Amino acid sequence: MLTFVLSETFRDVRRAGRVGVSAVVMIGFSLVALGGFWVLSSNLGRAVEEWRDRVRIVVYLKREPAQADVPALMERVLEVGGIASAVYVGKADALKSLAGALGKDAAVLEHLPSNPLPASITVTPTAEAATPDATRALLARLGTLPEAEEVVGGLEWVERLAHWRRLLQFIGLGVGALLGVAAILSVTTATTLVLHARRQETEIMRLCGAAEALIRLPLLLQGMFQGLVGALLALALLAVAHRLVAPHLDPVLSLTVGLPHLYFLPVSSLGLLLVAGPLLGGLGGYLGRGAAR
């Protein structure tokens, strides 16, 4: 019986002809669109998580405290709450860091009459405080310190990056859903054409007492097979596109969001795309079965 079902399935695939090929192509396109947006959103998500861990708040002081007063100042800063660590940076250390950043142009600093840089405290928020509302509250609390001249830092641009990620996810799901519906309708059309082509065989099988499930199963498997081929096509296209596009996008990602390169989808995500193809095809085959009744 298994041999019969499989042979009928591949006969139905051949009977579908060009309509079946178009169904495979539509399933492939829908999964390519979904996978492409998935790649972009997952990379943005990775950038958001990395930069959220790097968030720093800088408290610029009105005047540089005496060295003996620094421990007491740092203790009061930590008592503000929501702080994982705090590092005091004196005026001399700030000037040294600036000279390192300037590199060969650091000689211009020697002509300054005095050190213009303020002393500061670099604060690293805790994971709980690394949210927009919590960060704003932490900025406000640090601003109440009598020694604080200005407090800068926050998560605004990181949250904007997260907003773009959510937007990409929404667009990707929308485009993938529209193309997925088109793919299902293509499989449904192919299945309906096969049903009409083999209607005489179907009637004979019913008269001979064949179970309805045995008659319909090859049609369902036909749709799932088309979906599997479409999914494999989509994975191949995504892999080729990543190999061709990633080298050109890597410098842009490094400069804009700090990612060293464009990461491809993990194996688990590729597995989901591979499973989605037969599901779309199977649903199209099932609807084709209903359309023929």
CORKA-V233501 format. One record per residue. N is the residue number from 0. RES is the residue in one letter. SS is DSSP state (H for helix, E for strand, C for the rest). BURIAL is + if it has 24 or more other ideal C-beta (glycine too) atoms within 12 Angstrom, else -. Layout:
N;RES;SS;BURIAL, N;RES;SS;BURIAL
This chain:
0;M;C;-, 1;L;H;-, 2;T;H;-, 3;F;H;-, 4;V;H;+, 5;L;H;-, 6;S;H;-, 7;E;H;+, 8;T;H;+, 9;F;H;-, 10;R;H;-, 11;D;H;+, 12;V;H;+, 13;R;H;-, 14;R;H;+, 15;A;H;+, 16;G;H;-, 17;R;H;-, 18;V;H;+, 19;G;H;+, 20;V;H;-, 21;S;H;+, 22;A;H;+, 23;V;H;+, 24;V;H;+, 25;M;H;+, 26;I;H;+, 27;G;H;+, 28;F;H;+, 29;S;H;+, 30;L;H;+, 31;V;H;+, 32;A;H;+, 33;L;H;+, 34;G;H;+, 35;G;H;+, 36;F;H;+, 37;W;H;+, 38;V;H;+, 39;L;H;+, 40;S;H;+, 41;S;H;+, 42;N;H;+, 43;L;H;+, 44;G;H;+, 45;R;H;+, 46;A;H;+, 47;V;H;+, 48;E;H;-, 49;E;H;-, 50;W;H;+, 51;R;H;+, 52;D;H;-, 53;R;C;-, 54;V;C;+, 55;R;C;+, 56;I;E;+, 57;V;E;+, 58;V;E;+, 59;Y;E;+, 60;L;E;+, 61;K;C;-, 62;R;C;-, 63;E;C;+, 64;P;C;+, 65;A;C;-, 66;Q;H;-, 67;A;H;-, 68;D;H;-, 69;V;H;-, 70;P;H;-, 71;A;H;-, 72;L;H;+, 73;M;H;+, 74;E;H;-, 75;R;H;+, 76;V;H;+, 77;L;H;+, 78;E;C;-, 79;V;C;+, 80;G;C;-, 81;G;C;+, 82;I;E;+, 83;A;E;-, 84;S;E;-, 85;A;E;+, 86;V;E;+, 87;Y;E;+, 88;V;E;+, 89;G;C;+, 90;K;H;+, 91;A;H;-, 92;D;H;-, 93;A;H;+, 94;L;H;+, 95;K;H;-, 96;S;H;-, 97;L;H;-, 98;A;H;-, 99;G;H;-, 100;A;H;-, 101;L;H;-, 102;G;H;-, 103;K;H;-, 104;D;H;-, 105;A;H;-, 106;A;H;-, 107;V;H;-, 108;L;H;-, 109;E;H;-, 110;H;H;-, 111;L;C;-, 112;P;C;-, 113;S;C;-, 114;N;C;-, 115;P;C;-, 116;L;C;+, 117;P;C;+, 118;A;C;+, 119;S;E;+, 120;I;E;+, 121;T;E;+, 122;V;E;+, 123;T;E;+, 124;P;E;+, 125;T;C;-, 126;A;C;-, 127;E;C;-, 128;A;C;+, 129;A;C;+, 130;T;C;-, 131;P;H;-, 132;D;H;-, 133;A;H;+, 134;T;H;+, 135;R;H;-, 136;A;H;+, 137;L;H;+, 138;L;H;+, 139;A;H;-, 140;R;H;+, 141;L;H;+, 142;G;H;+, 143;T;C;-, 144;L;C;+, 145;P;C;-, 146;E;C;+, 147;A;E;+, 148;E;E;-, 149;E;E;-, 150;V;E;+, 151;V;E;-, 152;G;E;+, 153;G;C;+, 154;L;C;+, 155;E;H;-, 156;W;H;-, 157;V;H;+, 158;E;H;-, 159;R;H;-, 160;L;H;+, 161;A;H;+, 162;H;H;-, 163;W;H;+, 164;R;H;+, 165;R;H;-, 166;L;H;-, 167;L;H;+, 168;Q;H;-, 169;F;H;-, 170;I;H;-, 171;G;H;+, 172;L;H;-, 173;G;H;-, 174;V;H;+, 175;G;H;+, 176;A;H;-, 177;L;H;-, 178;L;H;+, 179;G;H;+, 180;V;H;-, 181;A;H;+, 182;A;H;+, 183;I;H;+, 184;L;H;+, 185;S;H;+, 186;V;H;+, 187;T;H;+, 188;T;H;+, 189;A;H;+, 190;T;H;+, 191;T;H;+, 192;L;H;+, 193;V;H;+, 194;L;H;+, 195;H;H;-, 196;A;H;-, 197;R;C;+, 198;R;H;-, 199;Q;H;-, 200;E;H;-, 201;T;H;+, 202;E;H;-, 203;I;H;-, 204;M;H;-, 205;R;H;-, 206;L;H;-, 207;C;C;-, 208;G;C;-, 209;A;C;-, 210;A;C;-, 211;E;H;-, 212;A;H;-, 213;L;H;-, 214;I;H;+, 215;R;H;+, 216;L;H;+, 217;P;H;+, 218;L;H;+, 219;L;H;+, 220;L;H;+, 221;Q;H;+, 222;G;H;+, 223;M;H;+, 224;F;H;+, 225;Q;H;+, 226;G;H;+, 227;L;H;+, 228;V;H;+, 229;G;H;+, 230;A;H;+, 231;L;H;+, 232;L;H;+, 233;A;H;+, 234;L;H;+, 235;A;H;-, 236;L;H;+, 237;L;H;+, 238;A;H;-, 239;V;H;-, 240;A;H;+, 241;H;H;+, 242;R;H;-, 243;L;H;-, 244;V;H;-, 245;A;H;+, 246;P;H;-, 247;H;H;-, 248;L;H;+, 249;D;H;-, 250;P;H;-, 251;V;H;-, 252;L;H;+, 253;S;H;-, 254;L;H;-, 255;T;H;-, 256;V;C;+, 257;G;C;+, 258;L;C;+, 259;P;C;-, 260;H;C;-, 261;L;C;+, 262;Y;C;+, 263;F;C;+, 264;L;C;+, 265;P;C;-, 266;V;H;-, 267;S;H;-, 268;S;H;-, 269;L;H;+, 270;G;H;-, 271;L;H;-, 272;L;H;+, 273;L;H;+, 274;V;H;-, 275;A;H;+, 276;G;H;+, 277;P;H;+, 278;L;H;+, 279;L;H;+, 280;G;H;+, 281;G;H;+, 282;L;H;+, 283;G;H;+, 284;G;H;+, 285;Y;H;+, 286;L;H;+, 287;G;H;+, 288;R;H;+, 289;G;H;-, 290;A;H;-, 291;A;C;+, 292;R;C;-
